[in-house]
Amino acid sequence: MKRVLFDLATLVTRVTVGVIFIAHGWQKYQHGIDVTTRLMAKAGVPFPRLSGLFATWVELIGGIMLVAGLLVPVAGVLLALDMLGAIVFVTGKHGLFATENGWELPAALGVASLLLAATGGGQYALDRVVARRSSQEMADAQIR
């Protein structure tokens, strides 16, 4: 029962966090790199164009990877680093509360991403399907 609960909780966390990242990445993509670069520069983010591209694509593709459960450890680490940058360069100076552009949302998303990186995508992830298929193919190859 504990394993089922863990896998369901992991699934819900992956999908929820992934959808939030997809929404934020899509928003940056829709604004365009020039607008995202200006916003990054205004916030004092170093290398604003590179940072804007990184944030846009990591949030969009990383969010999709979380939802699908594909390469969850890699996506989780990249998303956690993205949120660390958001805290250090943008929200950290505004206090805790999101209503004041504080760091609570990037911290929660970053910690959740880091936890997913450490635990993996769970039973209901594409990573699990790929691992099973690879194991079966290796076993079949050894039999021949």
N, CA, C and O atoms as CSV, one atom per row, in Angstrom:
chain,resi,resn,atom,element,x,y,z
A,1,MET,N,N,0.823,-1.204,0.000
A,1,MET,CA,C,0.000,0.000,0.000
A,1,MET,C,C,0.861,1.261,0.000
A,1,MET,O,O,0.535,2.238,-0.674
A,2,LYS,N,N,1.976,1.238,0.767
A,2,LYS,CA,C,2.845,2.407,0.811
A,2,LYS,C,C,3.419,2.722,-0.569
A,2,LYS,O,O,3.520,3.886,-0.955
A,3,ARG,N,N,3.795,1.677,-1.309
A,3,ARG,CA,C,4.381,1.884,-2.634
A,3,ARG,C,C,3.357,2.509,-3.591
A,3,ARG,O,O,3.691,3.408,-4.362
A,4,VAL,N,N,2.128,2.033,-3.537
A,4,VAL,CA,C,1.073,2.582,-4.400
A,4,VAL,C,C,0.844,4.050,-4.066
A,4,VAL,O,O,0.732,4.883,-4.965
A,5,LEU,N,N,0.776,4.368,-2.778
A,5,LEU,CA,C,0.584,5.754,-2.351
A,5,LEU,C,C,1.753,6.626,-2.806
A,5,LEU,O,O,1.553,7.739,-3.292
A,6,PHE,N,N,2.968,6.114,-2.646
A,6,PHE,CA,C,4.159,6.847,-3.088
A,6,PHE,C,C,4.094,7.124,-4.592
A,6,PHE,O,O,4.336,8.247,-5.034
A,7,ASP,N,N,3.767,6.093,-5.371
A,7,ASP,CA,C,3.718,6.258,-6.824
A,7,ASP,C,C,2.609,7.207,-7.261
A,7,ASP,O,O,2.795,7.978,-8.202
A,8,LEU,N,N,1.467,7.163,-6.596
A,8,LEU,CA,C,0.381,8.099,-6.916
A,8,LEU,C,C,0.764,9.529,-6.534
A,8,LEU,O,O,0.508,10.466,-7.290
A,9,ALA,N,N,1.376,9.694,-5.362
A,9,ALA,CA,C,1.812,11.025,-4.930
A,9,ALA,C,C,2.880,11.575,-5.875
A,9,ALA,O,O,2.879,12.763,-6.198
A,10,THR,N,N,3.780,10.713,-6.312
A,10,THR,CA,C,4.809,11.132,-7.266
A,10,THR,C,C,4.185,11.557,-8.587
A,10,THR,O,O,4.580,12.568,-9.168
A,11,LEU,N,N,3.215,10.789,-9.059
A,11,LEU,CA,C,2.516,11.123,-10.303
A,11,LEU,C,C,1.828,12.484,-10.195
A,11,LEU,O,O,1.975,13.331,-11.077
A,12,VAL,N,N,1.084,12.687,-9.122
A,12,VAL,CA,C,0.366,13.957,-8.930
A,12,VAL,C,C,1.362,15.118,-8.837
A,12,VAL,O,O,1.133,16.180,-9.416
A,13,THR,N,N,2.454,14.919,-8.117
A,13,THR,CA,C,3.466,15.967,-7.979
A,13,THR,C,C,4.112,16.275,-9.322
A,13,THR,O,O,4.244,17.440,-9.697
A,14,ARG,N,N,4.514,15.234,-10.048
A,14,ARG,CA,C,5.134,15.425,-11.362
A,14,ARG,C,C,4.237,16.210,-12.304
A,14,ARG,O,O,4.675,17.167,-12.942
A,15,VAL,N,N,2.983,15.799,-12.385
A,15,VAL,CA,C,2.052,16.442,-13.318
A,15,VAL,C,C,1.761,17.882,-12.888
A,15,VAL,O,O,1.761,18.787,-13.723
A,16,THR,N,N,1.517,18.096,-11.610
A,16,THR,CA,C,1.208,19.447,-11.124
A,16,THR,C,C,2.380,20.395,-11.335
A,16,THR,O,O,2.218,21.474,-11.906
A,17,VAL,N,N,3.553,19.993,-10.876
A,17,VAL,CA,C,4.745,20.837,-11.020
A,17,VAL,C,C,5.074,21.023,-12.501
A,17,VAL,O,O,5.437,22.119,-12.928
A,18,GLY,N,N,4.945,19.960,-13.273
A,18,GLY,CA,C,5.215,20.046,-14.707
A,18,GLY,C,C,4.299,21.021,-15.417
A,18,GLY,O,O,4.756,21.813,-16.242
A,19,VAL,N,N,3.017,20.976,-15.110
A,19,VAL,CA,C,2.057,21.894,-15.743
A,19,VAL,C,C,2.378,23.344,-15.375
A,19,VAL,O,O,2.282,24.231,-16.223
A,20,ILE,N,N,2.751,23.589,-14.136
A,20,ILE,CA,C,3.117,24.953,-13.725
A,20,ILE,C,C,4.326,25.434,-14.516
A,20,ILE,O,O,4.344,26.564,-15.005
A,21,PHE,N,N,5.342,24.572,-14.642
A,21,PHE,CA,C,6.524,24.961,-15.417
A,21,PHE,C,C,6.187,25.168,-16.894
A,21,PHE,O,O,6.674,26.114,-17.512
A,22,ILE,N,N,5.362,24.297,-17.458
A,22,ILE,CA,C,4.960,24.466,-18.858
A,22,ILE,C,C,4.281,25.822,-19.043
A,22,ILE,O,O,4.567,26.533,-20.006
A,23,ALA,N,N,3.396,26.177,-18.137
A,23,ALA,CA,C,2.685,27.458,-18.240
A,23,ALA,C,C,3.656,28.636,-18.196
A,23,ALA,O,O,3.531,29.573,-18.985
A,24,HIS,N,N,4.615,28.594,-17.284
A,24,HIS,CA,C,5.573,29.699,-17.168
A,24,HIS,C,C,6.528,29.737,-18.358
A,24,HIS,O,O,6.856,30.814,-18.855
A,25,GLY,N,N,6.973,28.574,-18.815
A,25,GLY,CA,C,7.827,28.526,-19.998
A,25,GLY,C,C,7.093,29.001,-21.239
A,25,GLY,O,O,7.655,29.729,-22.057
A,26,TRP,N,N,5.828,28.590,-21.382
A,26,TRP,CA,C,5.013,29.004,-22.526
A,26,TRP,C,C,4.787,30.515,-22.503
A,26,TRP,O,O,4.805,31.172,-23.544
A,27,GLN,N,N,4.574,31.052,-21.310
A,27,GLN,CA,C,4.387,32.496,-21.173
A,27,GLN,C,C,5.634,33.239,-21.666
A,27,GLN,O,O,5.529,34.221,-22.402
A,28,LYS,N,N,6.805,32.766,-21.257
A,28,LYS,CA,C,8.048,33.395,-21.714
A,28,LYS,C,C,8.192,33.251,-23.233
A,28,LYS,O,O,8.582,34.199,-23.914
A,29,TYR,N,N,7.884,32.089,-23.748
A,29,TYR,CA,C,7.970,31.838,-25.189
A,29,TYR,C,C,7.026,32.769,-25.956
A,29,TYR,O,O,7.405,33.337,-26.980
A,30,GLN,N,N,5.806,32.920,-25.458
A,30,GLN,CA,C,4.819,33.783,-26.115
A,30,GLN,C,C,5.241,35.249,-26.094
A,30,GLN,O,O,4.989,35.982,-27.051
A,31,HIS,N,N,5.882,35.679,-25.010
A,31,HIS,CA,C,6.370,37.061,-24.945
A,31,HIS,C,C,7.472,37.295,-25.972
A,31,HIS,O,O,7.628,38.403,-26.486
A,32,GLY,N,N,8.227,36.254,-26.264
A,32,GLY,CA,C,9.362,36.363,-27.179
A,32,GLY,C,C,10.645,36.591,-26.407
A,32,GLY,O,O,10.627,37.095,-25.284
A,33,ILE,N,N,11.760,36.215,-27.020
A,33,ILE,CA,C,13.045,36.299,-26.331
A,33,ILE,C,C,13.446,37.745,-26.061
A,33,ILE,O,O,14.114,38.017,-25.064
A,34,ASP,N,N,13.054,38.673,-26.925
A,34,ASP,CA,C,13.423,40.074,-26.690
A,34,ASP,C,C,12.755,40.624,-25.433
A,34,ASP,O,O,13.401,41.300,-24.633
A,35,VAL,N,N,11.475,40.341,-25.256
A,35,VAL,CA,C,10.759,40.796,-24.057
A,35,VAL,C,C,11.315,40.093,-22.822
A,35,VAL,O,O,11.547,40.730,-21.794
A,36,THR,N,N,11.526,38.783,-22.921
A,36,THR,CA,C,12.071,38.022,-21.790
A,36,THR,C,C,13.456,38.538,-21.428
A,36,THR,O,O,13.785,38.653,-20.247
A,37,THR,N,N,14.273,38.851,-22.432
A,37,THR,CA,C,15.609,39.400,-22.188
A,37,THR,C,C,15.517,40.739,-21.464
A,37,THR,O,O,16.258,40.981,-20.511
A,38,ARG,N,N,14.614,41.606,-21.908
A,38,ARG,CA,C,14.445,42.910,-21.242
A,38,ARG,C,C,14.020,42.739,-19.789
A,38,ARG,O,O,14.527,43.428,-18.904
A,39,LEU,N,N,13.084,41.815,-19.543
A,39,LEU,CA,C,12.633,41.572,-18.164
A,39,LEU,C,C,13.773,41.038,-17.306
A,39,LEU,O,O,13.925,41.434,-16.151
A,40,MET,N,N,14.569,40.143,-17.870
A,40,MET,CA,C,15.715,39.595,-17.131
A,40,MET,C,C,16.726,40.702,-16.829
A,40,MET,O,O,17.235,40.789,-15.711
A,41,ALA,N,N,17.016,41.537,-17.811
A,41,ALA,CA,C,17.967,42.634,-17.620
A,41,ALA,C,C,17.463,43.613,-16.567
A,41,ALA,O,O,18.229,44.061,-15.713
A,42,LYS,N,N,16.183,43.943,-16.625
A,42,LYS,CA,C,15.581,44.869,-15.658
A,42,LYS,C,C,15.681,44.324,-14.235
A,42,LYS,O,O,15.851,45.088,-13.284
A,43,ALA,N,N,15.574,43.002,-14.090
A,43,ALA,CA,C,15.664,42.371,-12.769
A,43,ALA,C,C,17.109,42.200,-12.311
A,43,ALA,O,O,17.355,41.791,-11.176
A,44,GLY,N,N,18.068,42.510,-13.187
A,44,GLY,CA,C,19.472,42.393,-12.820
A,44,GLY,C,C,20.046,40.999,-13.003
A,44,GLY,O,O,21.086,40.675,-12.429
A,45,VAL,N,N,19.384,40.178,-13.791
A,45,VAL,CA,C,19.865,38.821,-14.045
A,45,VAL,C,C,21.079,38.907,-14.966
A,45,VAL,O,O,21.014,39.568,-16.003
A,46,PRO,N,N,22.200,38.243,-14.604
A,46,PRO,CA,C,23.364,38.273,-15.487
A,46,PRO,C,C,23.083,37.519,-16.795
A,46,PRO,O,O,22.284,36.583,-16.834
A,47,PHE,N,N,23.757,37.950,-17.851
A,47,PHE,CA,C,23.580,37.339,-19.173
A,47,PHE,C,C,22.092,37.184,-19.496
A,47,PHE,O,O,21.612,36.068,-19.694
A,48,PRO,N,N,21.367,38.296,-19.549
A,48,PRO,CA,C,19.905,38.226,-19.636
A,48,PRO,C,C,19.369,37.448,-20.838
A,48,PRO,O,O,18.358,36.757,-20.713
A,49,ARG,N,N,20.013,37.543,-21.984
A,49,ARG,CA,C,19.516,36.803,-23.152
A,49,ARG,C,C,19.707,35.303,-22.942
A,49,ARG,O,O,18.778,34.521,-23.145
A,50,LEU,N,N,20.902,34.906,-22.538
A,50,LEU,CA,C,21.183,33.491,-22.282
A,50,LEU,C,C,20.301,32.969,-21.150
A,50,LEU,O,O,19.764,31.864,-21.231
A,51,SER,N,N,20.159,33.767,-20.098
A,51,SER,CA,C,19.308,33.370,-18.968
A,51,SER,C,C,17.852,33.239,-19.397
A,51,SER,O,O,17.150,32.327,-18.961
A,52,GLY,N,N,17.402,34.155,-20.251
A,52,GLY,CA,C,16.029,34.092,-20.749
A,52,GLY,C,C,15.781,32.860,-21.595
A,52,GLY,O,O,14.750,32.200,-21.464
A,53,LEU,N,N,16.735,32.551,-22.468
A,53,LEU,CA,C,16.617,31.334,-23.283
A,53,LEU,C,C,16.622,30.090,-22.403
A,53,LEU,O,O,15.817,29.178,-22.594
A,54,PHE,N,N,17.547,30.064,-21.429
A,54,PHE,CA,C,17.634,28.917,-20.521
A,54,PHE,C,C,16.321,28.730,-19.773
A,54,PHE,O,O,15.761,27.634,-19.756
A,55,ALA,N,N,15.831,29.802,-19.155
A,55,ALA,CA,C,14.597,29.703,-18.363
A,55,ALA,C,C,13.419,29.279,-19.236
A,55,ALA,O,O,12.635,28.414,-18.845
A,56,THR,N,N,13.293,29.880,-20.405
A,56,THR,CA,C,12.173,29.556,-21.293
A,56,THR,C,C,12.169,28.080,-21.661
A,56,THR,O,O,11.165,27.391,-21.483
A,57,TRP,N,N,13.291,27.601,-22.172
A,57,TRP,CA,C,13.327,26.228,-22.687
A,57,TRP,C,C,13.386,25.186,-21.590
A,57,TRP,O,O,12.802,24.111,-21.730
A,58,VAL,N,N,14.086,25.483,-20.490
A,58,VAL,CA,C,14.119,24.518,-19.382
A,58,VAL,C,C,12.727,24.380,-18.774
A,58,VAL,O,O,12.291,23.268,-18.474
A,59,GLU,N,N,12.031,25.491,-18.591
A,59,GLU,CA,C,10.688,25.419,-18.012
A,59,GLU,C,C,9.709,24.720,-18.954
A,59,GLU,O,O,8.899,23.903,-18.515
A,60,LEU,N,N,9.781,25.034,-20.228
A,60,LEU,CA,C,8.853,24.436,-21.189
A,60,LEU,C,C,9.153,22.947,-21.415
A,60,LEU,O,O,8.275,22.102,-21.237
A,61,ILE,N,N,10.374,22.636,-21.801
A,61,ILE,CA,C,10.728,21.238,-22.086
A,61,ILE,C,C,10.829,20.428,-20.799
A,61,ILE,O,O,10.380,19.283,-20.749
A,62,GLY,N,N,11.416,21.015,-19.757
A,62,GLY,CA,C,11.509,20.316,-18.472
A,62,GLY,C,C,10.141,20.007,-17.896
A,62,GLY,O,O,9.932,18.933,-17.330
A,63,GLY,N,N,9.207,20.940,-18.035
A,63,GLY,CA,C,7.837,20.696,-17.573
A,63,GLY,C,C,7.183,19.553,-18.326
A,63,GLY,O,O,6.511,18.710,-17.732
A,64,ILE,N,N,7.383,19.526,-19.644
A,64,ILE,CA,C,6.843,18.428,-20.455
A,64,ILE,C,C,7.459,17.101,-20.021
A,64,ILE,O,O,6.764,16.090,-19.918
A,65,MET,N,N,8.763,17.111,-19.768
A,65,MET,CA,C,9.442,15.886,-19.327
A,65,MET,C,C,8.897,15.399,-17.982
A,65,MET,O,O,8.726,14.198,-17.777
A,66,LEU,N,N,8.624,16.333,-17.068
A,66,LEU,CA,C,8.043,15.927,-15.781
A,66,LEU,C,C,6.670,15.306,-15.977
A,66,LEU,O,O,6.382,14.248,-15.418
A,67,VAL,N,N,5.822,15.951,-16.763
A,67,VAL,CA,C,4.471,15.424,-16.986
A,67,VAL,C,C,4.544,14.021,-17.579
A,67,VAL,O,O,3.811,13.125,-17.162
A,68,ALA,N,N,5.428,13.835,-18.549
A,68,ALA,CA,C,5.560,12.530,-19.200
A,68,ALA,C,C,6.304,11.522,-18.333
A,68,ALA,O,O,6.170,10.313,-18.522
A,69,GLY,N,N,7.079,12.018,-17.391
A,69,GLY,CA,C,7.886,11.112,-16.583
A,69,GLY,C,C,9.106,10.624,-17.338
A,69,GLY,O,O,9.529,9.481,-17.165
A,70,LEU,N,N,9.672,11.476,-18.171
A,70,LEU,CA,C,10.804,11.118,-19.013
A,70,LEU,C,C,12.051,11.876,-18.560
A,70,LEU,O,O,12.047,13.105,-18.489
A,71,LEU,N,N,13.109,11.139,-18.258
A,71,LEU,CA,C,14.357,11.734,-17.772
A,71,LEU,C,C,14.100,12.665,-16.585
A,71,LEU,O,O,14.621,13.778,-16.528
A,72,VAL,N,N,13.306,12.198,-15.666
A,72,VAL,CA,C,12.886,13.011,-14.515
A,72,VAL,C,C,14.068,13.520,-13.689
A,72,VAL,O,O,14.048,14.684,-13.291
A,73,PRO,N,N,15.104,12.708,-13.409
A,73,PRO,CA,C,16.225,13.250,-12.633
A,73,PRO,C,C,16.914,14.427,-13.328
A,73,PRO,O,O,17.266,15.410,-12.676
A,74,VAL,N,N,17.106,14.334,-14.629
A,74,VAL,CA,C,17.749,15.419,-15.381
A,74,VAL,C,C,16.858,16.661,-15.380
A,74,VAL,O,O,17.319,17.761,-15.075
A,75,ALA,N,N,15.591,16.480,-15.719
A,75,ALA,CA,C,14.648,17.603,-15.740
A,75,ALA,C,C,14.549,18.240,-14.358
A,75,ALA,O,O,14.534,19.465,-14.240
A,76,GLY,N,N,14.481,17.421,-13.319
A,76,GLY,CA,C,14.359,17.935,-11.957
A,76,GLY,C,C,15.532,18.805,-11.547
A,76,GLY,O,O,15.345,19.864,-10.948
A,77,VAL,N,N,16.748,18.363,-11.869
A,77,VAL,CA,C,17.939,19.148,-11.522
A,77,VAL,C,C,17.951,20.468,-12.289
A,77,VAL,O,O,18.207,21.520,-11.704
A,78,LEU,N,N,17.676,20.421,-13.589
A,78,LEU,CA,C,17.675,21.652,-14.390
A,78,LEU,C,C,16.611,22.638,-13.914
A,78,LEU,O,O,16.860,23.841,-13.844
A,79,LEU,N,N,15.437,22.130,-13.591
A,79,LEU,CA,C,14.366,23.004,-13.103
A,79,LEU,C,C,14.699,23.569,-11.721
A,79,LEU,O,O,14.392,24.727,-11.436
A,80,ALA,N,N,15.322,22.764,-10.865
A,80,ALA,CA,C,15.732,23.254,-9.541
A,80,ALA,C,C,16.773,24.365,-9.692
A,80,ALA,O,O,16.717,25.366,-8.978
A,81,LEU,N,N,17.720,24.195,-10.613
A,81,LEU,CA,C,18.718,25.243,-10.862
A,81,LEU,C,C,18.066,26.512,-11.412
A,81,LEU,O,O,18.449,27.622,-11.045
A,82,ASP,N,N,17.093,26.342,-12.281
A,82,ASP,CA,C,16.337,27.475,-12.818
A,82,ASP,C,C,15.668,28.249,-11.680
A,82,ASP,O,O,15.709,29.479,-11.655
A,83,MET,N,N,15.065,27.541,-10.757
A,83,MET,CA,C,14.384,28.192,-9.632
A,83,MET,C,C,15.375,28.812,-8.658
A,83,MET,O,O,15.087,29.850,-8.062
A,84,LEU,N,N,16.536,28.191,-8.488
A,84,LEU,CA,C,17.573,28.797,-7.651
A,84,LEU,C,C,17.986,30.142,-8.244
A,84,LEU,O,O,18.140,31.126,-7.521
A,85,GLY,N,N,18.165,30.177,-9.557
A,85,GLY,CA,C,18.480,31.446,-10.218
A,85,GLY,C,C,17.384,32.479,-10.027
A,85,GLY,O,O,17.666,33.656,-9.804
A,86,ALA,N,N,16.132,32.041,-10.114
A,86,ALA,CA,C,15.005,32.964,-9.909
A,86,ALA,C,C,15.035,33.556,-8.503
A,86,ALA,O,O,14.761,34.741,-8.315
A,87,ILE,N,N,15.370,32.723,-7.520
A,87,ILE,CA,C,15.422,33.204,-6.133
A,87,ILE,C,C,16.595,34.158,-5.939
A,87,ILE,O,O,16.430,35.245,-5.385
A,88,VAL,N,N,17.777,33.752,-6.392
A,88,VAL,CA,C,18.987,34.548,-6.174
A,88,VAL,C,C,18.910,35.899,-6.890
A,88,VAL,O,O,19.271,36.929,-6.321
A,89,PHE,N,N,18.442,35.889,-8.130
A,89,PHE,CA,C,18.518,37.105,-8.936
A,89,PHE,C,C,17.232,37.920,-9.008
A,89,PHE,O,O,17.276,39.098,-9.362
A,90,VAL,N,N,16.090,37.323,-8.681
A,90,VAL,CA,C,14.833,38.050,-8.884
A,90,VAL,C,C,14.014,38.157,-7.604
A,90,VAL,O,O,13.774,39.268,-7.130
A,91,THR,N,N,13.582,37.053,-7.035
A,91,THR,CA,C,12.573,37.094,-5.975
A,91,THR,C,C,13.131,37.170,-4.562
A,91,THR,O,O,12.423,37.585,-3.644
A,92,GLY,N,N,14.377,36.780,-4.370
A,92,GLY,CA,C,14.945,36.722,-3.025
A,92,GLY,C,C,14.928,38.041,-2.281
A,92,GLY,O,O,14.783,38.072,-1.059
A,93,LYS,N,N,15.073,39.113,-3.007
A,93,LYS,CA,C,15.132,40.442,-2.375
A,93,LYS,C,C,13.763,41.001,-2.000
A,93,LYS,O,O,13.670,42.060,-1.379
A,94,HIS,N,N,12.701,40.287,-2.377
A,94,HIS,CA,C,11.343,40.778,-2.129
A,94,HIS,C,C,10.664,40.118,-0.934
A,94,HIS,O,O,9.476,40.345,-0.706
A,95,GLY,N,N,11.385,39.313,-0.174
A,95,GLY,CA,C,10.775,38.634,0.961
A,95,GLY,C,C,10.133,37.321,0.550
A,95,GLY,O,O,10.334,36.841,-0.565
A,96,LEU,N,N,9.367,36.751,1.451
A,96,LEU,CA,C,8.809,35.418,1.260
A,96,LEU,C,C,7.592,35.376,0.341
A,96,LEU,O,O,7.522,34.524,-0.545
A,97,PHE,N,N,6.660,36.255,0.531
A,97,PHE,CA,C,5.326,36.084,-0.042
A,97,PHE,C,C,5.242,36.370,-1.537
A,97,PHE,O,O,5.771,37.367,-2.028
A,98,ALA,N,N,4.565,35.470,-2.247
A,98,ALA,CA,C,4.396,35.602,-3.696
A,98,ALA,C,C,3.609,36.857,-4.052
A,98,ALA,O,O,3.809,37.422,-5.127
A,99,THR,N,N,2.725,37.300,-3.177
A,99,THR,CA,C,1.939,38.506,-3.452
A,99,THR,C,C,2.826,39.745,-3.557
A,99,THR,O,O,2.417,40.765,-4.111
A,100,GLU,N,N,4.038,39.646,-3.023
A,100,GLU,CA,C,5.004,40.743,-3.106
A,100,GLU,C,C,6.180,40.359,-3.997
A,100,GLU,O,O,7.274,40.905,-3.857
A,101,ASN,N,N,5.951,39.415,-4.920
A,101,ASN,CA,C,6.984,38.882,-5.815
A,101,ASN,C,C,8.110,38.217,-5.026
A,101,ASN,O,O,9.275,38.265,-5.422
A,102,GLY,N,N,7.743,37.596,-3.904
A,102,GLY,CA,C,8.716,36.926,-3.049
A,102,GLY,C,C,9.118,35.559,-3.565
A,102,GLY,O,O,8.721,35.146,-4.655
A,103,TRP,N,N,9.910,34.867,-2.768
A,103,TRP,CA,C,10.554,33.638,-3.211
A,103,TRP,C,C,9.791,32.354,-2.899
A,103,TRP,O,O,10.310,31.274,-3.181
A,104,GLU,N,N,8.592,32.415,-2.333
A,104,GLU,CA,C,7.917,31.178,-1.927
A,104,GLU,C,C,7.581,30.253,-3.092
A,104,GLU,O,O,7.777,29.044,-2.971
A,105,LEU,N,N,7.085,30.770,-4.213
A,105,LEU,CA,C,6.735,29.902,-5.347
A,105,LEU,C,C,7.974,29.275,-5.980
A,105,LEU,O,O,7.993,28.060,-6.174
A,106,PRO,N,N,9.022,30.058,-6.315
A,106,PRO,CA,C,10.200,29.400,-6.878
A,106,PRO,C,C,10.851,28.419,-5.897
A,106,PRO,O,O,11.415,27.409,-6.318
A,107,ALA,N,N,10.777,28.707,-4.602
A,107,ALA,CA,C,11.341,27.769,-3.623
A,107,ALA,C,C,10.553,26.465,-3.608
A,107,ALA,O,O,11.140,25.383,-3.623
A,108,ALA,N,N,9.233,26.562,-3.580
A,108,ALA,CA,C,8.398,25.351,-3.566
A,108,ALA,C,C,8.600,24.540,-4.843
A,108,ALA,O,O,8.741,23.319,-4.787
A,109,LEU,N,N,8.616,25.210,-5.989
A,109,LEU,CA,C,8.825,24.506,-7.257
A,109,LEU,C,C,10.226,23.912,-7.341
A,109,LEU,O,O,10.406,22.796,-7.830
A,110,GLY,N,N,11.211,24.658,-6.866
A,110,GLY,CA,C,12.590,24.167,-6.897
A,110,GLY,C,C,12.799,22.964,-6.002
A,110,GLY,O,O,13.446,21.996,-6.401
A,111,VAL,N,N,12.257,23.015,-4.795
A,111,VAL,CA,C,12.386,21.885,-3.864
A,111,VAL,C,C,11.635,20.667,-4.395
A,111,VAL,O,O,12.138,19.547,-4.309
A,112,ALA,N,N,10.445,20.870,-4.938
A,112,ALA,CA,C,9.685,19.753,-5.520
A,112,ALA,C,C,10.454,19.144,-6.689
A,112,ALA,O,O,10.486,17.923,-6.841
A,113,SER,N,N,11.067,19.979,-7.508
A,113,SER,CA,C,11.856,19.488,-8.642
A,113,SER,C,C,13.065,18.697,-8.166
A,113,SER,O,O,13.400,17.654,-8.728
A,114,LEU,N,N,13.712,19.202,-7.130
A,114,LEU,CA,C,14.872,18.502,-6.569
A,114,LEU,C,C,14.467,17.156,-5.977
A,114,LEU,O,O,15.178,16.165,-6.139
A,115,LEU,N,N,13.341,17.122,-5.300
A,115,LEU,CA,C,12.840,15.862,-4.742
A,115,LEU,C,C,12.536,14.864,-5.859
A,115,LEU,O,O,12.868,13.685,-5.741
A,116,LEU,N,N,11.914,15.322,-6.932
A,116,LEU,CA,C,11.642,14.439,-8.069
A,116,LEU,C,C,12.942,13.960,-8.709
A,116,LEU,O,O,13.032,12.812,-9.145
A,117,ALA,N,N,13.947,14.829,-8.769
A,117,ALA,CA,C,15.248,14.419,-9.305
A,117,ALA,C,C,15.848,13.299,-8.464
A,117,ALA,O,O,16.465,12.375,-8.996
A,118,ALA,N,N,15.666,13.385,-7.154
A,118,ALA,CA,C,16.235,12.386,-6.243
A,118,ALA,C,C,15.461,11.074,-6.242
A,118,ALA,O,O,16.057,10.003,-6.128
A,119,THR,N,N,14.142,11.147,-6.368
A,119,THR,CA,C,13.322,9.931,-6.256
A,119,THR,C,C,12.982,9.317,-7.603
A,119,THR,O,O,12.645,8.135,-7.674
A,120,GLY,N,N,13.064,10.098,-8.671
A,120,GLY,CA,C,12.661,9.609,-9.988
A,120,GLY,C,C,11.174,9.808,-10.202
A,120,GLY,O,O,10.470,10.337,-9.343
A,121,GLY,N,N,10.713,9.379,-11.353
A,121,GLY,CA,C,9.340,9.632,-11.761
A,121,GLY,C,C,8.298,8.706,-11.188
A,121,GLY,O,O,7.102,8.967,-11.325
A,122,GLY,N,N,8.717,7.625,-10.546
A,122,GLY,CA,C,7.756,6.687,-9.977
A,122,GLY,C,C,7.304,5.635,-10.982
A,122,GLY,O,O,7.777,5.592,-12.118
A,123,GLN,N,N,6.394,4.803,-10.545
A,123,GLN,CA,C,5.910,3.667,-11.329
A,123,GLN,C,C,5.168,4.095,-12.590
A,123,GLN,O,O,5.203,3.389,-13.599
A,124,TYR,N,N,4.502,5.235,-12.542
A,124,TYR,CA,C,3.665,5.677,-13.654
A,124,TYR,C,C,4.380,6.719,-14.510
A,124,TYR,O,O,3.808,7.757,-14.842
A,125,ALA,N,N,5.620,6.439,-14.861
A,125,ALA,CA,C,6.435,7.354,-15.648
A,125,ALA,C,C,6.975,6.635,-16.881
A,125,ALA,O,O,7.180,5.421,-16.860
A,126,LEU,N,N,7.200,7.382,-17.942
A,126,LEU,CA,C,7.800,6.790,-19.138
A,126,LEU,C,C,9.188,6.228,-18.854
A,126,LEU,O,O,9.602,5.252,-19.480
A,127,ASP,N,N,9.904,6.832,-17.921
A,127,ASP,CA,C,11.211,6.291,-17.534
A,127,ASP,C,C,11.098,4.824,-17.135
A,127,ASP,O,O,11.955,4.015,-17.489
A,128,ARG,N,N,10.061,4.485,-16.411
A,128,ARG,CA,C,9.844,3.115,-15.943
A,128,ARG,C,C,9.576,2.185,-17.123
A,128,ARG,O,O,10.096,1.069,-17.170
A,129,VAL,N,N,8.772,2.642,-18.068
A,129,VAL,CA,C,8.458,1.836,-19.256
A,129,VAL,C,C,9.725,1.592,-20.072
A,129,VAL,O,O,9.980,0.471,-20.512
A,130,VAL,N,N,10.515,2.641,-20.272
A,130,VAL,CA,C,11.760,2.523,-21.029
A,130,VAL,C,C,12.724,1.580,-20.315
A,130,VAL,O,O,13.368,0.751,-20.958
A,131,ALA,N,N,12.828,1.698,-18.998
A,131,ALA,CA,C,13.723,0.825,-18.228
A,131,ALA,C,C,13.282,-0.628,-18.333
A,131,ALA,O,O,14.118,-1.517,-18.495
A,132,ARG,N,N,11.983,-0.879,-18.244
A,132,ARG,CA,C,11.467,-2.251,-18.372
A,132,ARG,C,C,11.774,-2.818,-19.749
A,132,ARG,O,O,12.216,-3.960,-19.878
A,133,ARG,N,N,11.538,-2.017,-20.766
A,133,ARG,CA,C,11.777,-2.471,-22.141
A,133,ARG,C,C,13.263,-2.767,-22.348
A,133,ARG,O,O,13.612,-3.777,-22.959
A,134,SER,N,N,14.139,-1.894,-21.846
A,134,SER,CA,C,15.579,-2.110,-21.978
A,134,SER,C,C,16.008,-3.375,-21.257
A,134,SER,O,O,16.813,-4.147,-21.778
A,135,SER,N,N,15.474,-3.591,-20.059
A,135,SER,CA,C,15.802,-4.797,-19.292
A,135,SER,C,C,15.358,-6.044,-20.036
A,135,SER,O,O,16.088,-7.033,-20.088
A,136,GLN,N,N,14.169,-6.001,-20.610
A,136,GLN,CA,C,13.650,-7.151,-21.354
A,136,GLN,C,C,14.492,-7.414,-22.599
A,136,GLN,O,O,14.786,-8.566,-22.916
A,137,GLU,N,N,14.880,-6.358,-23.303
A,137,GLU,CA,C,15.709,-6.527,-24.496
A,137,GLU,C,C,17.067,-7.105,-24.140
A,137,GLU,O,O,17.594,-7.941,-24.873
A,138,MET,N,N,17.644,-6.668,-23.017
A,138,MET,CA,C,18.927,-7.213,-22.576
A,138,MET,C,C,18.787,-8.681,-22.211
A,138,MET,O,O,19.648,-9.495,-22.548
A,139,ALA,N,N,17.708,-9.018,-21.526
A,139,ALA,CA,C,17.473,-10.416,-21.154
A,139,ALA,C,C,17.282,-11.272,-22.401
A,139,ALA,O,O,17.815,-12.379,-22.479
A,140,ASP,N,N,16.533,-10.776,-23.367
A,140,ASP,CA,C,16.320,-11.510,-24.616
A,140,ASP,C,C,17.633,-11.704,-25.368
A,140,ASP,O,O,17.868,-12.770,-25.938
A,141,ALA,N,N,18.484,-10.691,-25.374
A,141,ALA,CA,C,19.767,-10.783,-26.070
A,141,ALA,C,C,20.679,-11.811,-25.412
A,141,ALA,O,O,21.438,-12.492,-26.102
A,142,GLN,N,N,20.618,-11.933,-24.093
A,142,GLN,CA,C,21.455,-12.903,-23.383
A,142,GLN,C,C,21.001,-14.327,-23.637
A,142,GLN,O,O,21.815,-15.249,-23.617
A,143,ILE,N,N,19.717,-14.517,-23.873
A,143,ILE,CA,C,19.175,-15.857,-24.121
A,143,ILE,C,C,19.642,-16.363,-25.480
A,143,ILE,O,O,19.884,-17.560,-25.631
A,144,ARG,N,N,19.772,-15.502,-26.453
A,144,ARG,CA,C,20.147,-15.905,-27.820
A,144,ARG,C,C,21.543,-16.324,-27.899
A,144,ARG,O,O,22.017,-16.692,-28.974
